[in-house]
Amino acid sequence: MQDTPAAESPLPPIADDLLDGADQVAAYIWGRGAHPRRLYRAMQTSRMPVFRLGGRLCARRSSLHAWVRELERQG
């Protein structure tokens, strides 16, 4: 049995979609210089798709895009 080469995989590696740490997640949503505190505040008031890996706050870019699309649809 052969492994499928990465180039033929239907999904990109998770690492390509992963934002690792509150700094990265905040910068992805609000731009460079966004303080992670802004992210933690938003997490308290919304159902932002973030999760923890160990002690680090993480998110998938694709999940954040879907979340924003849903917010736009509701708005």
PQR file of N, CA, C, O and H, with PARSE charges and radii, in Angstrom:
ATOM      1  N   MET A   1       0.844  -1.182   0.000 -0.4000 1.5000
ATOM      2  CA  MET A   1       0.000   0.000   0.000 -0.0000 2.0000
ATOM      3  C   MET A   1       0.885   1.240   0.000  0.5500 1.7000
ATOM      4  O   MET A   1       1.784   1.359   0.832 -0.5500 1.4000
ATOM      5  N   GLN A   2       0.638   2.162  -0.925 -0.4000 1.5000
ATOM      6  CA  GLN A   2       1.437   3.372  -1.036 -0.0000 2.0000
ATOM      7  C   GLN A   2       0.718   4.547  -0.393  0.5500 1.7000
ATOM      8  O   GLN A   2      -0.508   4.651  -0.438 -0.5500 1.4000
ATOM      9  H   GLN A   2      -0.092   2.065  -1.601  0.4000 1.0000
ATOM     10  N   ASP A   3       1.513   5.431   0.208 -0.4000 1.5000
ATOM     11  CA  ASP A   3       0.945   6.666   0.734 -0.0000 2.0000
ATOM     12  C   ASP A   3       0.706   7.618  -0.421  0.5500 1.7000
ATOM     13  O   ASP A   3       1.469   7.631  -1.387 -0.5500 1.4000
ATOM     14  H   ASP A   3       2.508   5.346   0.245  0.4000 1.0000
ATOM     15  N   THR A   4      -0.342   8.408  -0.329 -0.4000 1.5000
ATOM     16  CA  THR A   4      -0.634   9.413  -1.341 -0.0000 2.0000
ATOM     17  C   THR A   4       0.319  10.575  -1.147  0.5500 1.7000
ATOM     18  O   THR A   4       0.428  11.095  -0.037 -0.5500 1.4000
ATOM     19  H   THR A   4      -0.962   8.397   0.456  0.4000 1.0000
ATOM     20  N   PRO A   5       1.012  10.999  -2.196 -0.5600 1.5000
ATOM     21  CA  PRO A   5       1.908  12.154  -2.057  0.2800 2.0000
ATOM     22  C   PRO A   5       1.132  13.392  -1.628  0.5500 1.7000
ATOM     23  O   PRO A   5      -0.046  13.545  -1.952 -0.5500 1.4000
ATOM     24  N   ALA A   6       1.796  14.261  -0.907 -0.4000 1.5000
ATOM     25  CA  ALA A   6       1.142  15.470  -0.398 -0.0000 2.0000
ATOM     26  C   ALA A   6       0.551  16.317  -1.522  0.5500 1.7000
ATOM     27  O   ALA A   6      -0.483  16.958  -1.336 -0.5500 1.4000
ATOM     28  H   ALA A   6       2.753  14.137  -0.644  0.4000 1.0000
ATOM     29  N   ALA A   7       1.197  16.322  -2.681 -0.4000 1.5000
ATOM     30  CA  ALA A   7       0.704  17.136  -3.793 -0.0000 2.0000
ATOM     31  C   ALA A   7      -0.647  16.646  -4.301  0.5500 1.7000
ATOM     32  O   ALA A   7      -1.404  17.426  -4.880 -0.5500 1.4000
ATOM     33  H   ALA A   7       2.037  15.801  -2.832  0.4000 1.0000
ATOM     34  N   GLU A   8      -0.961  15.383  -4.096 -0.4000 1.5000
ATOM     35  CA  GLU A   8      -2.224  14.828  -4.562 -0.0000 2.0000
ATOM     36  C   GLU A   8      -3.305  14.841  -3.492  0.5500 1.7000
ATOM     37  O   GLU A   8      -4.445  14.462  -3.762 -0.5500 1.4000
ATOM     38  H   GLU A   8      -0.347  14.750  -3.625  0.4000 1.0000
ATOM     39  N   SER A   9      -2.971  15.265  -2.301 -0.4000 1.5000
ATOM     40  CA  SER A   9      -3.920  15.296  -1.201 -0.0000 2.0000
ATOM     41  C   SER A   9      -5.012  16.322  -1.491  0.5500 1.7000
ATOM     42  O   SER A   9      -4.705  17.423  -1.948 -0.5500 1.4000
ATOM     43  H   SER A   9      -2.045  15.573  -2.082  0.4000 1.0000
ATOM     44  N   PRO A  10      -6.293  15.984  -1.235 -0.5600 1.5000
ATOM     45  CA  PRO A  10      -7.380  16.927  -1.504  0.2800 2.0000
ATOM     46  C   PRO A  10      -7.402  18.099  -0.531  0.5500 1.7000
ATOM     47  O   PRO A  10      -8.001  19.132  -0.831 -0.5500 1.4000
ATOM     48  N   LEU A  11      -6.769  17.961   0.615 -0.4000 1.5000
ATOM     49  CA  LEU A  11      -6.750  19.022   1.618 -0.0000 2.0000
ATOM     50  C   LEU A  11      -5.322  19.475   1.868  0.5500 1.7000
ATOM     51  O   LEU A  11      -4.406  18.653   1.874 -0.5500 1.4000
ATOM     52  H   LEU A  11      -6.283  17.122   0.858  0.4000 1.0000
ATOM     53  N   PRO A  12      -5.115  20.782   2.075 -0.5600 1.5000
ATOM     54  CA  PRO A  12      -3.769  21.246   2.411  0.2800 2.0000
ATOM     55  C   PRO A  12      -3.410  20.801   3.822  0.5500 1.7000
ATOM     56  O   PRO A  12      -4.298  20.488   4.615 -0.5500 1.4000
ATOM     57  N   PRO A  13      -2.137  20.770   4.140 -0.5600 1.5000
ATOM     58  CA  PRO A  13      -1.745  20.429   5.510  0.2800 2.0000
ATOM     59  C   PRO A  13      -2.387  21.389   6.507  0.5500 1.7000
ATOM     60  O   PRO A  13      -2.571  22.571   6.217 -0.5500 1.4000
ATOM     61  N   ILE A  14      -2.718  20.876   7.662 -0.4000 1.5000
ATOM     62  CA  ILE A  14      -3.341  21.713   8.693 -0.0000 2.0000
ATOM     63  C   ILE A  14      -2.456  22.910   9.017  0.5500 1.7000
ATOM     64  O   ILE A  14      -2.962  24.003   9.271 -0.5500 1.4000
ATOM     65  H   ILE A  14      -2.569  19.915   7.897  0.4000 1.0000
ATOM     66  N   ALA A  15      -1.152  22.716   9.012 -0.4000 1.5000
ATOM     67  CA  ALA A  15      -0.230  23.802   9.341 -0.0000 2.0000
ATOM     68  C   ALA A  15      -0.426  25.005   8.425  0.5500 1.7000
ATOM     69  O   ALA A  15      -0.223  26.141   8.852 -0.5500 1.4000
ATOM     70  H   ALA A  15      -0.740  21.829   8.805  0.4000 1.0000
ATOM     71  N   ASP A  16      -0.818  24.776   7.174 -0.4000 1.5000
ATOM     72  CA  ASP A  16      -1.038  25.886   6.245 -0.0000 2.0000
ATOM     73  C   ASP A  16      -2.274  26.697   6.610  0.5500 1.7000
ATOM     74  O   ASP A  16      -2.403  27.842   6.179 -0.5500 1.4000
ATOM     75  H   ASP A  16      -0.983  23.852   6.827  0.4000 1.0000
ATOM     76  N   ASP A  17      -3.177  26.134   7.388 -0.4000 1.5000
ATOM     77  CA  ASP A  17      -4.442  26.777   7.748 -0.0000 2.0000
ATOM     78  C   ASP A  17      -4.452  27.260   9.197  0.5500 1.7000
ATOM     79  O   ASP A  17      -5.384  27.946   9.617 -0.5500 1.4000
ATOM     80  H   ASP A  17      -3.072  25.203   7.738  0.4000 1.0000
ATOM     81  N   LEU A  18      -3.430  26.908   9.953 -0.4000 1.5000
ATOM     82  CA  LEU A  18      -3.429  27.136  11.397 -0.0000 2.0000
ATOM     83  C   LEU A  18      -2.798  28.463  11.778  0.5500 1.7000
ATOM     84  O   LEU A  18      -1.721  28.816  11.297 -0.5500 1.4000
ATOM     85  H   LEU A  18      -2.672  26.351   9.612  0.4000 1.0000
ATOM     86  N   LEU A  19      -3.476  29.189  12.643 -0.4000 1.5000
ATOM     87  CA  LEU A  19      -2.920  30.368  13.292 -0.0000 2.0000
ATOM     88  C   LEU A  19      -2.580  29.943  14.707  0.5500 1.7000
ATOM     89  O   LEU A  19      -3.453  29.479  15.440 -0.5500 1.4000
ATOM     90  H   LEU A  19      -4.350  28.903  13.034  0.4000 1.0000
ATOM     91  N   ASP A  20      -1.332  30.093  15.098 -0.4000 1.5000
ATOM     92  CA  ASP A  20      -0.839  29.568  16.372 -0.0000 2.0000
ATOM     93  C   ASP A  20      -0.542  30.711  17.329  0.5500 1.7000
ATOM     94  O   ASP A  20       0.448  31.426  17.167 -0.5500 1.4000
ATOM     95  H   ASP A  20      -0.623  30.469  14.502  0.4000 1.0000
ATOM     96  N   GLY A  21      -1.389  30.878  18.311 -0.4000 1.5000
ATOM     97  CA  GLY A  21      -1.192  31.904  19.321 -0.0000 2.0000
ATOM     98  C   GLY A  21      -2.143  33.076  19.152  0.5500 1.7000
ATOM     99  O   GLY A  21      -2.560  33.408  18.042 -0.5500 1.4000
ATOM    100  H   GLY A  21      -2.193  30.298  18.442  0.4000 1.0000
ATOM    101  N   ALA A  22      -2.472  33.692  20.269 -0.4000 1.5000
ATOM    102  CA  ALA A  22      -3.414  34.815  20.263 -0.0000 2.0000
ATOM    103  C   ALA A  22      -2.899  35.972  19.413  0.5500 1.7000
ATOM    104  O   ALA A  22      -3.689  36.667  18.775 -0.5500 1.4000
ATOM    105  H   ALA A  22      -2.133  33.422  21.170  0.4000 1.0000
ATOM    106  N   ASP A  23      -1.582  36.187  19.397 -0.4000 1.5000
ATOM    107  CA  ASP A  23      -1.022  37.268  18.582 -0.0000 2.0000
ATOM    108  C   ASP A  23      -1.325  37.054  17.106  0.5500 1.7000
ATOM    109  O   ASP A  23      -1.738  37.984  16.414 -0.5500 1.4000
ATOM    110  H   ASP A  23      -0.940  35.623  19.916  0.4000 1.0000
ATOM    111  N   GLN A  24      -1.121  35.827  16.618 -0.4000 1.5000
ATOM    112  CA  GLN A  24      -1.369  35.529  15.210 -0.0000 2.0000
ATOM    113  C   GLN A  24      -2.857  35.642  14.869  0.5500 1.7000
ATOM    114  O   GLN A  24      -3.223  36.187  13.828 -0.5500 1.4000
ATOM    115  H   GLN A  24      -0.785  35.071  17.180  0.4000 1.0000
ATOM    116  N   VAL A  25      -3.699  35.129  15.746 -0.4000 1.5000
ATOM    117  CA  VAL A  25      -5.146  35.176  15.483 -0.0000 2.0000
ATOM    118  C   VAL A  25      -5.624  36.628  15.451  0.5500 1.7000
ATOM    119  O   VAL A  25      -6.358  37.017  14.543 -0.5500 1.4000
ATOM    120  H   VAL A  25      -3.401  34.687  16.592  0.4000 1.0000
ATOM    121  N   ALA A  26      -5.218  37.419  16.424 -0.4000 1.5000
ATOM    122  CA  ALA A  26      -5.623  38.828  16.477 -0.0000 2.0000
ATOM    123  C   ALA A  26      -5.119  39.590  15.250  0.5500 1.7000
ATOM    124  O   ALA A  26      -5.861  40.377  14.661 -0.5500 1.4000
ATOM    125  H   ALA A  26      -4.622  37.103  17.162  0.4000 1.0000
ATOM    126  N   ALA A  27      -3.871  39.362  14.865 -0.4000 1.5000
ATOM    127  CA  ALA A  27      -3.309  40.041  13.694 -0.0000 2.0000
ATOM    128  C   ALA A  27      -4.029  39.624  12.422  0.5500 1.7000
ATOM    129  O   ALA A  27      -4.200  40.442  11.518 -0.5500 1.4000
ATOM    130  H   ALA A  27      -3.269  38.723  15.343  0.4000 1.0000
ATOM    131  N   TYR A  28      -4.452  38.380  12.334 -0.4000 1.5000
ATOM    132  CA  TYR A  28      -5.159  37.902  11.143 -0.0000 2.0000
ATOM    133  C   TYR A  28      -6.529  38.565  11.009  0.5500 1.7000
ATOM    134  O   TYR A  28      -6.974  38.869   9.902 -0.5500 1.4000
ATOM    135  H   TYR A  28      -4.314  37.716  13.069  0.4000 1.0000
ATOM    136  N   ILE A  29      -7.187  38.784  12.135 -0.4000 1.5000
ATOM    137  CA  ILE A  29      -8.531  39.370  12.098 -0.0000 2.0000
ATOM    138  C   ILE A  29      -8.481  40.893  11.964  0.5500 1.7000
ATOM    139  O   ILE A  29      -9.185  41.469  11.134 -0.5500 1.4000
ATOM    140  H   ILE A  29      -6.826  38.537  13.034  0.4000 1.0000
ATOM    141  N   TRP A  30      -7.652  41.541  12.777 -0.4000 1.5000
ATOM    142  CA  TRP A  30      -7.664  43.007  12.837 -0.0000 2.0000
ATOM    143  C   TRP A  30      -6.425  43.670  12.249  0.5500 1.7000
ATOM    144  O   TRP A  30      -6.362  44.898  12.188 -0.5500 1.4000
ATOM    145  H   TRP A  30      -7.080  41.073  13.451  0.4000 1.0000
ATOM    146  N   GLY A  31      -5.456  42.904  11.823 -0.4000 1.5000
ATOM    147  CA  GLY A  31      -4.240  43.474  11.247 -0.0000 2.0000
ATOM    148  C   GLY A  31      -3.104  43.543  12.254  0.5500 1.7000
ATOM    149  O   GLY A  31      -3.275  43.339  13.455 -0.5500 1.4000
ATOM    150  H   GLY A  31      -5.507  41.906  11.873  0.4000 1.0000
ATOM    151  N   ARG A  32      -1.943  43.839  11.704 -0.4000 1.5000
ATOM    152  CA  ARG A  32      -0.743  43.923  12.559 -0.0000 2.0000
ATOM    153  C   ARG A  32      -0.927  44.971  13.633  0.5500 1.7000
ATOM    154  O   ARG A  32      -1.563  46.003  13.423 -0.5500 1.4000
ATOM    155  H   ARG A  32      -1.804  44.005  10.728  0.4000 1.0000
ATOM    156  N   GLY A  33      -0.366  44.687  14.769 -0.4000 1.5000
ATOM    157  CA  GLY A  33      -0.454  45.631  15.872 -0.0000 2.0000
ATOM    158  C   GLY A  33      -1.696  45.452  16.729  0.5500 1.7000
ATOM    159  O   GLY A  33      -1.842  46.119  17.754 -0.5500 1.4000
ATOM    160  H   GLY A  33       0.151  43.848  14.940  0.4000 1.0000
ATOM    161  N   ALA A  34      -2.591  44.561  16.324 -0.4000 1.5000
ATOM    162  CA  ALA A  34      -3.790  44.305  17.140 -0.0000 2.0000
ATOM    163  C   ALA A  34      -3.371  43.601  18.419  0.5500 1.7000
ATOM    164  O   ALA A  34      -2.636  42.614  18.380 -0.5500 1.4000
ATOM    165  H   ALA A  34      -2.472  44.019  15.492  0.4000 1.0000
ATOM    166  N   HIS A  35      -3.825  44.094  19.522 -0.4000 1.5000
ATOM    167  CA  HIS A  35      -3.466  43.505  20.812 -0.0000 2.0000
ATOM    168  C   HIS A  35      -4.310  42.261  21.058  0.5500 1.7000
ATOM    169  O   HIS A  35      -5.510  42.270  20.788 -0.5500 1.4000
ATOM    170  H   HIS A  35      -4.422  44.896  19.554  0.4000 1.0000
ATOM    171  N   PRO A  36      -3.702  41.188  21.568 -0.5600 1.5000
ATOM    172  CA  PRO A  36      -4.463  39.960  21.859  0.2800 2.0000
ATOM    173  C   PRO A  36      -5.636  40.189  22.806  0.5500 1.7000
ATOM    174  O   PRO A  36      -6.602  39.426  22.782 -0.5500 1.4000
ATOM    175  N   ARG A  37      -5.571  41.223  23.635 -0.4000 1.5000
ATOM    176  CA  ARG A  37      -6.672  41.522  24.553 -0.0000 2.0000
ATOM    177  C   ARG A  37      -7.973  41.742  23.770  0.5500 1.7000
ATOM    178  O   ARG A  37      -9.056  41.382  24.231 -0.5500 1.4000
ATOM    179  H   ARG A  37      -4.786  41.843  23.655  0.4000 1.0000
ATOM    180  N   ARG A  38      -7.849  42.333  22.594 -0.4000 1.5000
ATOM    181  CA  ARG A  38      -9.016  42.553  21.742 -0.0000 2.0000
ATOM    182  C   ARG A  38      -9.650  41.227  21.340  0.5500 1.7000
ATOM    183  O   ARG A  38     -10.873  41.106  21.276 -0.5500 1.4000
ATOM    184  H   ARG A  38      -6.969  42.625  22.219  0.4000 1.0000
ATOM    185  N   LEU A  39      -8.810  40.242  21.074 -0.4000 1.5000
ATOM    186  CA  LEU A  39      -9.290  38.901  20.726 -0.0000 2.0000
ATOM    187  C   LEU A  39     -10.022  38.268  21.910  0.5500 1.7000
ATOM    188  O   LEU A  39     -11.112  37.720  21.749 -0.5500 1.4000
ATOM    189  H   LEU A  39      -7.816  40.340  21.127  0.4000 1.0000
ATOM    190  N   TYR A  40      -9.422  38.344  23.089 -0.4000 1.5000
ATOM    191  CA  TYR A  40     -10.053  37.739  24.270 -0.0000 2.0000
ATOM    192  C   TYR A  40     -11.401  38.389  24.563  0.5500 1.7000
ATOM    193  O   TYR A  40     -12.346  37.707  24.961 -0.5500 1.4000
ATOM    194  H   TYR A  40      -8.536  38.789  23.219  0.4000 1.0000
ATOM    195  N   ARG A  41     -11.496  39.701  24.368 -0.4000 1.5000
ATOM    196  CA  ARG A  41     -12.771  40.394  24.558 -0.0000 2.0000
ATOM    197  C   ARG A  41     -13.811  39.900  23.557  0.5500 1.7000
ATOM    198  O   ARG A  41     -14.962  39.650  23.917 -0.5500 1.4000
ATOM    199  H   ARG A  41     -10.729  40.255  24.045  0.4000 1.0000
ATOM    200  N   ALA A  42     -13.399  39.762  22.302 -0.4000 1.5000
ATOM    201  CA  ALA A  42     -14.318  39.285  21.263 -0.0000 2.0000
ATOM    202  C   ALA A  42     -14.760  37.855  21.547  0.5500 1.7000
ATOM    203  O   ALA A  42     -15.902  37.492  21.264 -0.5500 1.4000
ATOM    204  H   ALA A  42     -12.464  39.965  22.010  0.4000 1.0000
ATOM    205  N   MET A  43     -13.873  37.047  22.098 -0.4000 1.5000
ATOM    206  CA  MET A  43     -14.231  35.660  22.420 -0.0000 2.0000
ATOM    207  C   MET A  43     -15.324  35.601  23.479  0.5500 1.7000
ATOM    208  O   MET A  43     -16.143  34.682  23.470 -0.5500 1.4000
ATOM    209  H   MET A  43     -12.946  37.342  22.328  0.4000 1.0000
ATOM    210  N   GLN A  44     -15.348  36.562  24.383 -0.4000 1.5000
ATOM    211  CA  GLN A  44     -16.345  36.576  25.446 -0.0000 2.0000
ATOM    212  C   GLN A  44     -17.728  36.954  24.937  0.5500 1.7000
ATOM    213  O   GLN A  44     -18.734  36.569  25.533 -0.5500 1.4000
ATOM    214  H   GLN A  44     -14.683  37.309  24.390  0.4000 1.0000
ATOM    215  N   THR A  45     -17.789  37.699  23.846 -0.4000 1.5000
ATOM    216  CA  THR A  45     -19.074  38.207  23.375 -0.0000 2.0000
ATOM    217  C   THR A  45     -19.575  37.523  22.106  0.5500 1.7000
ATOM    218  O   THR A  45     -20.679  37.813  21.643 -0.5500 1.4000
ATOM    219  H   THR A  45     -16.972  38.012  23.362  0.4000 1.0000
ATOM    220  N   SER A  46     -18.786  36.632  21.549 -0.4000 1.5000
ATOM    221  CA  SER A  46     -19.211  35.959  20.318 -0.0000 2.0000
ATOM    222  C   SER A  46     -18.775  34.498  20.348  0.5500 1.7000
ATOM    223  O   SER A  46     -18.052  34.069  21.247 -0.5500 1.4000
ATOM    224  H   SER A  46     -17.890  36.398  21.925  0.4000 1.0000
ATOM    225  N   ARG A  47     -19.216  33.767  19.376 -0.4000 1.5000
ATOM    226  CA  ARG A  47     -18.864  32.358  19.271 -0.0000 2.0000
ATOM    227  C   ARG A  47     -17.738  32.187  18.249  0.5500 1.7000
ATOM    228  O   ARG A  47     -17.852  31.420  17.293 -0.5500 1.4000
ATOM    229  H   ARG A  47     -19.803  34.116  18.646  0.4000 1.0000
ATOM    230  N   MET A  48     -16.670  32.910  18.475 -0.4000 1.5000
ATOM    231  CA  MET A  48     -15.511  32.881  17.591 -0.0000 2.0000
ATOM    232  C   MET A  48     -14.909  31.472  17.567  0.5500 1.7000
ATOM    233  O   MET A  48     -14.724  30.868  18.624 -0.5500 1.4000
ATOM    234  H   MET A  48     -16.577  33.533  19.252  0.4000 1.0000
ATOM    235  N   PRO A  49     -14.603  30.942  16.382 -0.5600 1.5000
ATOM    236  CA  PRO A  49     -14.107  29.571  16.283  0.2800 2.0000
ATOM    237  C   PRO A  49     -12.616  29.446  16.613  0.5500 1.7000
ATOM    238  O   PRO A  49     -11.777  29.288  15.726 -0.5500 1.4000
ATOM    239  N   VAL A  50     -12.314  29.521  17.892 -0.4000 1.5000
ATOM    240  CA  VAL A  50     -10.943  29.354  18.356 -0.0000 2.0000
ATOM    241  C   VAL A  50     -10.889  28.136  19.271  0.5500 1.7000
ATOM    242  O   VAL A  50     -11.915  27.681  19.777 -0.5500 1.4000
ATOM    243  H   VAL A  50     -12.995  29.650  18.613  0.4000 1.0000
ATOM    244  N   PHE A  51      -9.700  27.623  19.474 -0.4000 1.5000
ATOM    245  CA  PHE A  51      -9.522  26.451  20.329 -0.0000 2.0000
ATOM    246  C   PHE A  51      -8.126  26.488  20.931  0.5500 1.7000
ATOM    247  O   PHE A  51      -7.286  27.294  20.532 -0.5500 1.4000
ATOM    248  H   PHE A  51      -8.867  27.992  19.062  0.4000 1.0000
ATOM    249  N   ARG A  52      -7.894  25.629  21.871 -0.4000 1.5000
ATOM    250  CA  ARG A  52      -6.580  25.566  22.515 -0.0000 2.0000
ATOM    251  C   ARG A  52      -5.862  24.282  22.120  0.5500 1.7000
ATOM    252  O   ARG A  52      -6.446  23.198  22.096 -0.5500 1.4000
ATOM    253  H   ARG A  52      -8.576  24.974  22.195  0.4000 1.0000
ATOM    254  N   LEU A  53      -4.592  24.436  21.814 -0.4000 1.5000
ATOM    255  CA  LEU A  53      -3.687  23.303  21.635 -0.0000 2.0000
ATOM    256  C   LEU A  53      -2.680  23.438  22.758  0.5500 1.7000
ATOM    257  O   LEU A  53      -1.809  24.307  22.736 -0.5500 1.4000
ATOM    258  H   LEU A  53      -4.118  25.316  21.833  0.4000 1.0000
ATOM    259  N   GLY A  54      -2.816  22.565  23.737 -0.4000 1.5000
ATOM    260  CA  GLY A  54      -2.026  22.765  24.942 -0.0000 2.0000
ATOM    261  C   GLY A  54      -2.505  24.050  25.587  0.5500 1.7000
ATOM    262  O   GLY A  54      -3.703  24.216  25.816 -0.5500 1.4000
ATOM    263  H   GLY A  54      -3.524  21.859  23.755  0.4000 1.0000
ATOM    264  N   GLY A  55      -1.607  24.945  25.879 -0.4000 1.5000
ATOM    265  CA  GLY A  55      -1.989  26.219  26.472 -0.0000 2.0000
ATOM    266  C   GLY A  55      -2.124  27.339  25.466  0.5500 1.7000
ATOM    267  O   GLY A  55      -2.418  28.474  25.842 -0.5500 1.4000
ATOM    268  H   GLY A  55      -0.634  24.810  25.693  0.4000 1.0000
ATOM    269  N   ARG A  56      -1.913  27.041  24.176 -0.4000 1.5000
ATOM    270  CA  ARG A  56      -1.929  28.086  23.158 -0.0000 2.0000
ATOM    271  C   ARG A  56      -3.288  28.215  22.487  0.5500 1.7000
ATOM    272  O   ARG A  56      -3.920  27.220  22.133 -0.5500 1.4000
ATOM    273  H   ARG A  56      -1.674  26.119  23.870  0.4000 1.0000
ATOM    274  N   LEU A  57      -3.719  29.443  22.322 -0.4000 1.5000
ATOM    275  CA  LEU A  57      -4.964  29.732  21.621 -0.0000 2.0000
ATOM    276  C   LEU A  57      -4.687  29.652  20.125  0.5500 1.7000
ATOM    277  O   LEU A  57      -3.737  30.263  19.635 -0.5500 1.4000
ATOM    278  H   LEU A  57      -3.205  30.251  22.610  0.4000 1.0000
ATOM    279  N   CYS A  58      -5.500  28.912  19.409 -0.4000 1.5000
ATOM    280  CA  CYS A  58      -5.307  28.717  17.974 -0.0000 2.0000
ATOM    281  C   CYS A  58      -6.626  28.882  17.234  0.5500 1.7000
ATOM    282  O   CYS A  58      -7.698  28.861  17.839 -0.5500 1.4000
ATOM    283  H   CYS A  58      -6.272  28.416  19.807  0.4000 1.0000
ATOM    284  N   ALA A  59      -6.535  29.044  15.927 -0.4000 1.5000
ATOM    285  CA  ALA A  59      -7.715  29.105  15.066 -0.0000 2.0000
ATOM    286  C   ALA A  59      -7.287  28.686  13.671  0.5500 1.7000
ATOM    287  O   ALA A  59      -6.116  28.782  13.305 -0.5500 1.4000
ATOM    288  H   ALA A  59      -5.664  29.060  15.435  0.4000 1.0000
ATOM    289  N   ARG A  60      -8.254  28.220  12.906 -0.4000 1.5000
ATOM    290  CA  ARG A  60      -8.002  27.911  11.500 -0.0000 2.0000
ATOM    291  C   ARG A  60      -8.474  29.085  10.661  0.5500 1.7000
ATOM    292  O   ARG A  60      -9.564  29.613  10.883 -0.5500 1.4000
ATOM    293  H   ARG A  60      -9.206  28.141  13.203  0.4000 1.0000
ATOM    294  N   ARG A  61      -7.670  29.491   9.714 -0.4000 1.5000
ATOM    295  CA  ARG A  61      -8.047  30.594   8.832 -0.0000 2.0000
ATOM    296  C   ARG A  61      -9.396  30.314   8.171  0.5500 1.7000
ATOM    297  O   ARG A  61     -10.260  31.188   8.103 -0.5500 1.4000
ATOM    298  H   ARG A  61      -6.785  29.063   9.534  0.4000 1.0000
ATOM    299  N   SER A  62      -9.562  29.090   7.688 -0.4000 1.5000
ATOM    300  CA  SER A  62     -10.799  28.722   6.992 -0.0000 2.0000
ATOM    301  C   SER A  62     -12.017  28.831   7.913  0.5500 1.7000
ATOM    302  O   SER A  62     -13.091  29.241   7.471 -0.5500 1.4000
ATOM    303  H   SER A  62      -8.860  28.380   7.743  0.4000 1.0000
ATOM    304  N   SER A  63     -11.860  28.473   9.168 -0.4000 1.5000
ATOM    305  CA  SER A  63     -12.976  28.578  10.120 -0.0000 2.0000
ATOM    306  C   SER A  63     -13.310  30.037  10.410  0.5500 1.7000
ATOM    307  O   SER A  63     -14.481  30.396  10.534 -0.5500 1.4000
ATOM    308  H   SER A  63     -10.988  28.141   9.527  0.4000 1.0000
ATOM    309  N   LEU A  64     -12.292  30.870  10.519 -0.4000 1.5000
ATOM    310  CA  LEU A  64     -12.540  32.294  10.747 -0.0000 2.0000
ATOM    311  C   LEU A  64     -13.253  32.921   9.555  0.5500 1.7000
ATOM    312  O   LEU A  64     -14.146  33.749   9.732 -0.5500 1.4000
ATOM    313  H   LEU A  64     -11.340  30.579  10.418  0.4000 1.0000
ATOM    314  N   HIS A  65     -12.864  32.532   8.343 -0.4000 1.5000
ATOM    315  CA  HIS A  65     -13.544  33.054   7.152 -0.0000 2.0000
ATOM    316  C   HIS A  65     -15.015  32.633   7.135  0.5500 1.7000
ATOM    317  O   HIS A  65     -15.892  33.442   6.833 -0.5500 1.4000
ATOM    318  H   HIS A  65     -12.138  31.859   8.200  0.4000 1.0000
ATOM    319  N   ALA A  66     -15.280  31.377   7.458 -0.4000 1.5000
ATOM    320  CA  ALA A  66     -16.660  30.889   7.491 -0.0000 2.0000
ATOM    321  C   ALA A  66     -17.457  31.622   8.566  0.5500 1.7000
ATOM    322  O   ALA A  66     -18.624  31.953   8.354 -0.5500 1.4000
ATOM    323  H   ALA A  66     -14.568  30.719   7.704  0.4000 1.0000
ATOM    324  N   TRP A  67     -16.843  31.875   9.703 -0.4000 1.5000
ATOM    325  CA  TRP A  67     -17.496  32.577  10.807 -0.0000 2.0000
ATOM    326  C   TRP A  67     -17.871  34.005  10.383  0.5500 1.7000
ATOM    327  O   TRP A  67     -18.982  34.464  10.649 -0.5500 1.4000
ATOM    328  H   TRP A  67     -15.896  31.607   9.875  0.4000 1.0000
ATOM    329  N   VAL A  68     -16.946  34.693   9.730 -0.4000 1.5000
ATOM    330  CA  VAL A  68     -17.222  36.056   9.269 -0.0000 2.0000
ATOM    331  C   VAL A  68     -18.324  36.054   8.217  0.5500 1.7000
ATOM    332  O   VAL A  68     -19.201  36.917   8.238 -0.5500 1.4000
ATOM    333  H   VAL A  68     -16.044  34.320   9.514  0.4000 1.0000
ATOM    334  N   ARG A  69     -18.285  35.088   7.294 -0.4000 1.5000
ATOM    335  CA  ARG A  69     -19.352  34.996   6.287 -0.0000 2.0000
ATOM    336  C   ARG A  69     -20.712  34.826   6.951  0.5500 1.7000
ATOM    337  O   ARG A  69     -21.697  35.420   6.514 -0.5500 1.4000
ATOM    338  H   ARG A  69     -17.572  34.387   7.277  0.4000 1.0000
ATOM    339  N   GLU A  70     -20.768  34.019   8.003 -0.4000 1.5000
ATOM    340  CA  GLU A  70     -22.026  33.812   8.718 -0.0000 2.0000
ATOM    341  C   GLU A  70     -22.476  35.094   9.406  0.5500 1.7000
ATOM    342  O   GLU A  70     -23.666  35.410   9.402 -0.5500 1.4000
ATOM    343  H   GLU A  70     -19.968  33.536   8.358  0.4000 1.0000
ATOM    344  N   LEU A  71     -21.547  35.832   9.995 -0.4000 1.5000
ATOM    345  CA  LEU A  71     -21.894  37.114  10.606 -0.0000 2.0000
ATOM    346  C   LEU A  71     -22.443  38.088   9.573  0.5500 1.7000
ATOM    347  O   LEU A  71     -23.401  38.816   9.834 -0.5500 1.4000
ATOM    348  H   LEU A  71     -20.581  35.575   9.998  0.4000 1.0000
ATOM    349  N   GLU A  72     -21.822  38.092   8.396 -0.4000 1.5000
ATOM    350  CA  GLU A  72     -22.314  38.969   7.326 -0.0000 2.0000
ATOM    351  C   GLU A  72     -23.718  38.554   6.885  0.5500 1.7000
ATOM    352  O   GLU A  72     -24.573  39.405   6.638 -0.5500 1.4000
ATOM    353  H   GLU A  72     -21.044  37.500   8.184  0.4000 1.0000
ATOM    354  N   ARG A  73     -23.947  37.268   6.790 -0.4000 1.5000
ATOM    355  CA  ARG A  73     -25.265  36.770   6.384 -0.0000 2.0000
ATOM    356  C   ARG A  73     -26.332  37.178   7.396  0.5500 1.7000
ATOM    357  O   ARG A  73     -27.444  37.549   7.019 -0.5500 1.4000
ATOM    358  H   ARG A  73     -23.253  36.577   6.991  0.4000 1.0000
ATOM    359  N   GLN A  74     -25.991  37.107   8.672 -0.4000 1.5000
ATOM    360  CA  GLN A  74     -26.944  37.448   9.726 -0.0000 2.0000
ATOM    361  C   GLN A  74     -27.203  38.948   9.796  0.5500 1.7000
ATOM    362  O   GLN A  74     -28.298  39.388  10.149 -0.5500 1.4000
ATOM    363  H   GLN A  74     -25.088  36.806   8.978  0.4000 1.0000
ATOM    364  N   GLY A  75     -26.169  39.733   9.450 -0.4000 1.5000
ATOM    365  CA  GLY A  75     -26.227  41.193   9.591 -0.0000 2.0000
ATOM    366  C   GLY A  75     -27.187  41.818   8.673  0.5500 1.7000
ATOM    367  O   GLY A  75     -27.342  43.040   8.680 -0.5500 1.4000
ATOM    368  H   GLY A  75     -25.280  39.377   9.164  0.4000 1.0000
TER
END
